[in-house]
Amino acid sequence: MKSLLTPAIWILAVAILLHTGLVAPSAALITFALDAALIAGLLIAWRFHSSRIFFALLVLFLSERAISYFSSFSSGVSARGHIAASGPGNIALAAVGLLLPLNFVLLSLAEEKGFTFSSVAPPSLLIFVESVIVAVLCRPDSMAAAPRVLHHPVAPLPLSFATLIAFAAAAIVLLIRFLLLRKPAESGLLWALAATALALRFGGAGRIPSAYFATAAFILAVSMVETSYLLAYHDELTTLPSRRAFHDALLRLEPPYSIAMVDIDHFKRCNDTYGHDTGDQVLRLVASRLARVTGGGQAYRCGGEEFAVSFPGKTTKDVVDHLEELRAQIEASSFRLRGRDRRQEARGPDRRNVRARTQTGHAIRQLVRVAAPTEISVTASMGVATSSQENVSAEEVVKAADKALYRAKAAGRNRIETGSTPRRRARSKAASIA
């Protein structure tokens, strides 16, 4: 939600500053801000190998330049910088209103492949063709032949119905993409589209529209920074904070606090038996339970099948019941593994030989049989330690929790051990992987 709503706050802040008269930035300052946001965004996208955001910024730049350039040939420009109701600038404004939402949707749907030729060539060709079409439509001798849908009143009057439909449809697609993927790039495209809509709403050229274009470029640039943060501090598979985030959190902890180390029992056996895809499902299953740990804990994935949970301001006595509840939830969780593809099973006698010997229905059913679904459950061992005079630093608390975890493993797994005294093993039902 923070990634989705923060850009909206920026747009609202810009609108308040521009339309309430609290500040009155000069046109030169706004132009500098627009150029700086575009250049910074393009460089960041290039450095982070994000061709989608790079081309989104390029489309934004070409759109702003086309409207500003062709507005100078319009029959008139108001004192507030709005384009006249007819002329090349109005044609460019309408064309951008139709093409920019389409480009944003196509870029959102495209798979991110960096700056390879196969990923760069199609959008480059599309943008080139669109630029030629806009240039031809905006020629004075071509205006008479332009479709009537391109002629619409400019701000402060409402945008054309076609433009509103294009922006609304694109916004719905981008919102759905963000809700499905939860990635900052999708949120950036959505709110950059909203800022661009405001720029067109206020005429597309002039001080206020340029400020909204600059806001759109800034949002796209920040989405790249946020993406890099997520890659560095969040685990992509489980969506939990990563080891780096865990180490940063340790620096901010102040006594008293507790740290629990969690390890999935016999995870290697699970991978060897069912494959790495099933192992990934197990990791996501356990991570989903860790993410809902009670007692004010914050879970992290430290690597492989090992996780950590920090409890600021809590002692072992305060958190052990919450960890026991977590252990029981993990043990009670399970999922069904679909039967292996019969292509992976032993084929047995050759089909042609079987067909030669018998044509009975029993033999045919044996050839096409599929293994029954397998229900998989897992268990986890935990070790917890609390800051004390013996464990002064966070690293020492982590080591104490690790030692407690090793004791839990040695004592039979699927149990919790503390950094001070051993605990009796919890009674539990048998699990298929434990």
C-alpha positions in Angstrom: 0.0 0.0 0.0 2.9 2.4 0.7 4.2 1.8 -2.9 0.7 2.4 -4.3 -0.3 5.5 -2.3 3.0 7.4 -1.9 3.1 8.7 -5.5 -0.5 9.9 -5.1 0.6 12.0 -2.2 3.3 13.6 -4.3 0.8 14.5 -7.1 -1.5 16.0 -4.5 1.3 18.0 -3.0 2.3 19.4 -6.4 -1.4 20.2 -7.2 -1.7 22.1 -3.9 1.5 24.1 -4.5 0.6 25.0 -8.1 -3.1 25.9 -7.7 -3.3 27.5 -4.3 -0.6 30.1 -4.9 1.5 29.0 -2.0 4.5 29.1 -4.3 4.9 30.4 -7.8 7.9 28.7 -9.4 9.2 30.3 -12.6 8.8 28.6 -16.0 12.6 28.3 -16.1 12.7 26.5 -12.8 10.0 24.0 -13.8 11.7 23.4 -17.1 15.0 22.6 -15.3 13.1 20.3 -12.9 11.5 18.5 -15.8 14.8 18.0 -17.7 16.6 16.9 -14.5 13.9 14.3 -13.7 13.9 12.9 -17.2 17.7 12.7 -17.4 18.0 11.2 -13.9 15.2 8.7 -14.7 16.8 7.6 -18.0 20.2 7.1 -16.3 18.8 5.2 -13.4 16.7 3.0 -15.7 19.8 2.3 -17.9 21.9 1.5 -14.9 19.3 -0.9 -13.4 18.6 -2.5 -16.8 15.0 -1.6 -16.8 14.1 -1.1 -20.5 10.4 -0.7 -19.6 10.8 2.4 -17.4 13.4 3.7 -19.9 11.0 3.7 -22.8 8.2 5.0 -20.5 10.4 8.0 -19.8 11.2 8.3 -23.5 7.5 8.3 -24.4 6.9 11.0 -21.7 9.7 13.1 -23.0 8.6 12.9 -26.7 5.0 13.6 -25.7 5.9 16.8 -23.8 8.2 17.9 -26.6 5.6 17.3 -29.3 2.9 19.3 -27.5 5.3 22.2 -26.7 6.7 22.3 -30.2 3.5 22.2 -32.1 1.7 24.5 -29.8 4.0 27.3 -31.0 2.3 27.0 -34.4 -1.2 27.2 -33.0 -3.4 30.0 -33.8 -3.1 31.3 -30.3 -1.9 30.5 -26.8 -3.6 31.9 -23.7 -1.8 33.9 -21.1 -1.8 30.9 -18.8 0.0 28.8 -21.4 -3.0 26.8 -22.7 -3.0 25.8 -26.4 -5.7 27.3 -28.6 -8.8 25.3 -29.4 -7.5 24.5 -32.9 -4.1 24.1 -34.5 -1.2 21.8 -34.6 -0.7 22.0 -30.8 -4.3 20.7 -30.3 -3.7 17.9 -32.7 -0.5 16.9 -30.8 -2.4 17.1 -27.5 -5.1 14.8 -28.7 -2.7 12.3 -30.3 -0.7 12.1 -27.1 -3.9 11.6 -25.2 -4.6 8.4 -27.2 -1.0 7.1 -27.8 0.6 7.6 -24.4 -1.9 5.4 -22.4 -1.5 2.7 -25.1 2.2 2.8 -24.8 2.1 2.6 -21.0 -0.1 -0.5 -21.1 2.1 -2.2 -23.7 5.2 -1.5 -21.6 3.5 -2.8 -18.4 2.5 -6.0 -20.2 6.0 -6.5 -21.7 8.4 -8.8 -20.0 11.5 -7.1 -18.6 14.5 -8.4 -20.5 16.9 -5.5 -20.0 18.5 -3.8 -23.0 18.9 -6.8 -25.4 18.2 -6.3 -29.1 15.0 -8.4 -28.9 13.6 -6.3 -26.1 14.7 -2.9 -27.4 13.8 -3.2 -31.1 10.0 -3.5 -30.9 9.3 -0.5 -28.7 11.9 1.6 -30.5 10.2 0.8 -33.8 6.7 1.5 -32.4 7.7 4.8 -30.9 9.4 5.9 -34.2 6.2 5.0 -36.2 4.0 6.9 -33.7 6.3 9.9 -33.8 6.1 10.0 -37.6 2.3 9.7 -37.5 2.0 12.6 -35.0 4.4 14.7 -37.1 2.4 14.1 -40.2 -1.0 14.8 -38.5 0.3 18.1 -37.0 1.5 19.5 -40.3 -0.6 22.5 -41.2 -1.5 21.1 -44.6 -2.6 17.8 -43.0 -4.9 19.2 -40.4 -7.9 19.2 -42.6 -7.5 15.5 -43.1 -7.1 14.7 -39.4 -9.9 12.7 -37.8 -12.5 14.7 -36.0 -11.9 12.7 -32.9 -8.6 14.6 -32.5 -10.3 17.9 -32.3 -11.4 18.6 -28.7 -11.4 21.6 -26.4 -8.4 22.1 -24.2 -8.1 23.0 -20.6 -9.8 24.4 -18.6 -12.5 22.6 -20.6 -12.8 18.8 -20.2 -10.7 16.4 -22.4 -12.3 14.6 -25.2 -14.3 11.4 -24.6 -11.7 9.3 -26.5 -8.9 10.6 -24.4 -10.8 10.0 -21.1 -11.6 6.4 -22.2 -8.0 5.8 -23.2 -6.7 7.0 -19.8 -9.4 5.2 -17.8 -8.9 1.9 -19.5 -5.1 2.2 -19.2 -5.4 3.1 -15.5 -7.6 0.0 -14.8 -5.1 -2.3 -16.6 -2.1 -0.8 -14.7 -4.0 -1.0 -11.3 -4.8 -4.7 -11.9 -1.2 -5.4 -12.9 0.0 -3.8 -9.7 -2.4 -5.7 -7.5 -1.3 -9.0 -9.2 2.5 -8.3 -9.2 2.9 -5.8 -6.3 5.9 -4.3 -8.0 6.9 -0.6 -7.8 7.4 -0.3 -11.6 3.7 -1.0 -12.1 2.7 1.6 -9.5 5.1 4.1 -11.1 3.5 3.6 -14.5 0.0 4.0 -13.0 0.7 7.3 -11.2 2.9 8.7 -14.0 -0.2 8.1 -16.2 -2.3 10.0 -13.7 0.2 13.0 -13.6 0.3 13.0 -17.4 -3.5 13.1 -17.5 -3.4 16.3 -15.3 -0.8 17.8 -17.6 -3.1 17.3 -20.6 -6.1 18.5 -18.6 -4.3 21.8 -18.1 -3.4 22.3 -21.7 -0.2 20.2 -22.2 2.1 23.2 -22.6 3.1 25.9 -20.2 4.2 26.2 -16.6 1.5 24.0 -14.9 1.5 21.1 -17.5 5.3 21.0 -17.4 5.2 20.7 -13.6 2.9 17.7 -13.9 5.2 16.1 -16.6 8.1 16.6 -14.3 6.1 14.9 -11.5 5.4 11.9 -13.8 9.1 11.6 -14.7 10.1 11.9 -11.0 7.6 9.1 -10.1 9.0 6.8 -12.7 12.6 7.5 -11.5 11.7 6.8 -7.9 10.0 3.5 -8.9 13.4 2.3 -10.0 15.0 3.3 -6.7 12.3 1.5 -4.9 12.7 -1.6 -7.1 16.4 -1.7 -6.3 15.6 -1.4 -2.6 13.2 -4.3 -2.8 15.7 -6.5 -4.6 18.3 -5.7 -1.9 16.1 -5.9 1.2 13.4 -8.4 0.3 13.4 -12.0 -0.7 11.7 -12.4 -4.1 10.5 -16.0 -3.5 9.0 -15.6 0.0 8.4 -11.8 -0.1 9.9 -11.7 3.4 12.7 -9.2 4.3 16.1 -10.6 3.3 19.3 -11.2 5.2 20.5 -7.7 4.6 17.3 -6.3 6.1 17.8 -8.6 9.1 21.4 -7.3 9.7 20.2 -3.7 9.4 17.4 -4.4 11.9 20.0 -5.9 14.4 21.8 -2.5 14.4 18.6 -0.8 15.6 17.7 -3.2 18.4 18.0 -2.0 21.9 17.8 -4.3 25.0 15.8 -6.1 25.9 15.0 -8.0 22.7 14.8 -11.6 21.6 15.9 -13.4 18.4 14.6 -16.7 17.2 16.3 -18.8 14.5 13.9 -21.1 12.5 15.0 -24.0 10.3 12.7 -26.3 8.2 13.3 -29.9 9.1 14.7 -32.2 6.5 14.4 -29.6 3.7 17.1 -31.2 1.6 15.2 -34.5 1.7 12.1 -32.7 0.4 14.1 -31.2 -2.5 15.6 -34.5 -3.4 12.3 -36.4 -3.2 9.9 -34.0 -4.8 12.1 -31.5 -6.7 13.0 -27.8 -6.3 9.6 -26.5 -7.4 8.0 -28.3 -4.5 10.8 -27.1 -2.3 9.9 -23.5 -3.3 6.3 -24.2 -2.4 7.4 -25.4 1.0 9.5 -22.2 1.6 6.5 -20.0 0.6 4.2 -22.0 2.9 6.5 -21.6 5.9 7.2 -18.0 5.1 3.4 -17.2 5.0 3.1 -18.6 8.5 6.2 -16.7 9.7 4.9 -13.4 8.2 1.9 -13.7 10.6 3.9 -14.4 13.7 2.3 -12.9 16.8 3.9 -11.1 19.8 5.3 -8.2 17.7 7.8 -10.3 15.8 9.2 -9.6 12.4 10.3 -12.5 10.2 13.3 -12.6 7.8 14.6 -15.1 5.4 18.3 -15.5 6.0 19.0 -18.0 3.2 18.1 -21.5 2.1 15.6 -23.0 4.6 16.7 -20.7 7.5 14.7 -17.9 8.8 14.9 -15.4 11.7 12.4 -13.6 13.8 13.2 -10.6 15.9 11.1 -9.5 18.9 12.0 -5.9 20.0 11.4 -5.2 23.7 10.6 -8.9 24.5 12.3 -11.5 26.6 12.3 -15.3 26.0 9.5 -15.7 28.5 7.4 -13.2 26.5 7.9 -14.8 23.1 8.1 -18.6 23.7 4.4 -19.1 23.7 4.1 -17.2 20.4 6.8 -19.3 18.9 5.1 -22.4 20.1 1.9 -21.3 18.4 4.0 -20.6 15.2 5.5 -24.1 15.4 2.1 -25.7 15.7 0.8 -23.7 12.7 3.6 -24.8 10.5 3.1 -28.4 11.6 -0.6 -28.2 10.9 -0.1 -26.7 7.4 0.0 -28.8 4.3 -0.6 -28.7 0.6 -1.4 -31.3 -2.0 1.3 -32.2 -4.5 -0.2 -33.2 -7.8 0.8 -36.6 -9.2 3.9 -36.8 -11.2 3.6 -36.6 -15.0 3.4 -40.1 -16.4 6.3 -39.1 -18.7 8.5 -39.0 -15.5 7.4 -42.5 -14.4 8.9 -45.8 -15.3 7.4 -46.7 -18.6 7.5 -50.5 -18.1 6.9 -52.7 -21.2 7.0 -51.0 -24.5 3.5 -49.9 -25.7 3.8 -51.6 -29.0 4.7 -54.9 -27.2 1.7 -54.5 -24.9 -0.6 -53.7 -27.8 0.7 -56.8 -29.6 0.0 -59.0 -26.6 -3.3 -57.7 -25.5 -5.9 -55.0 -26.2 -7.7 -55.3 -22.9 -9.0 -52.2 -21.2 -6.9 -53.0 -18.1 -3.6 -52.7 -20.0 -4.7 -49.4 -21.5 -5.7 -48.0 -18.2 -2.3 -49.1 -16.7 -0.5 -47.1 -19.4 -2.4 -43.8 -18.8 -2.6 -44.0 -15.0 -1.6 -40.9 -13.0 -0.2 -41.0 -9.5 -2.6 -39.9 -6.8 -2.0 -36.5 -5.2 0.4 -36.5 -2.3 -0.2 -34.4 0.8 2.9 -32.8 2.1 3.4 -31.3 5.5 6.5 -29.9 7.1 7.9 -29.1 10.6 10.3 -26.6 11.8 12.9 -26.4 14.6 13.5 -23.2 16.5 16.0 -21.7 18.8 15.5 -18.4 20.7 17.8 -16.3 22.8 17.5 -12.9 24.6 19.9 -10.1 25.1 21.6 -10.2 28.5 24.8 -9.5 30.2 26.4 -12.6 28.7 25.0 -11.7 25.2 25.8 -8.0 24.9 25.8 -7.6 21.1 23.2 -8.7 18.6 25.7 -11.0 17.0 26.1 -12.8 20.3 22.3 -13.2 20.7 22.1 -14.6 17.1 24.9 -17.1 18.0 23.1 -18.1 21.1 19.9 -18.6 19.2 21.8 -20.7 16.6 23.2 -22.9 19.3 19.7 -23.4 20.7 18.5 -24.3 17.2 21.2 -27.0 16.9 20.1 -28.4 20.2 16.5 -28.6 18.9 17.7 -30.4 15.8 19.8 -32.8 17.9 16.9 -33.5 20.3 14.6 -34.7 17.5 13.5 -31.7 15.6 10.0 -30.0 15.5 10.6 -28.3 18.9 11.8 -25.1 20.4 15.0 -24.7 22.5 15.9 -21.6 24.4 19.3 -20.1 24.9 19.3 -21.0 28.6 17.6 -24.3 29.4 16.3 -27.1 27.2 12.6 -27.5 26.7 10.6 -30.7 26.6 9.6 -31.8 23.1 6.1 -30.8 22.2 3.7 -33.6 21.4 2.9 -33.5 17.7 1.4 -35.6 15.1 3.6 -37.4 12.6 4.4 -35.4 9.5 5.3 -36.6 6.0 8.5 -34.7 6.1 10.1 -34.4 9.5 
